[in-house]
Amino acid sequence: MIKKQRLLCFYVMLGLLFILFSVTACGSNPSGTYTSTGLLGVKSTVTFNGSTLEMQTPLGGREVYKYELRNNKTEIIVTDAVNNKSQIFTFKYVKDPECVVLNGTAYYR
């Protein structure tokens, strides 16, 4: 009886650890607004909110995409919310200093 209780306790702890690591891994995706400063101080921003990516261009244009990270989070597939066309960009998320790099352009938090 005691062996069964220990085994059950072990499986419960293993399950809790799995849940903890799964939730922690979800936090490794970008969230919020990141800004890039280009030539002559012109700024552009990207905002990650759930599965939506909003890109604000230096001229004030706004593009809204659904996005998905793939290939070990080195690529991002963005799908235009209006015409449903997809593009693939290179992607990197850096935690310190917090920034995202899309197609070679770094956007900082």
Secondary structure, 3 states (H helix, E strand, C coil): CHHHHHHHHHHHHHHHHHHHHHHHHHCCCCCEEEEEECHHHCEEEEEEECCEEEEECCCCCEEEEEEEEECCCCEEEEEECCCCCEEEEEEEEEECCEEEEECCEEEEC
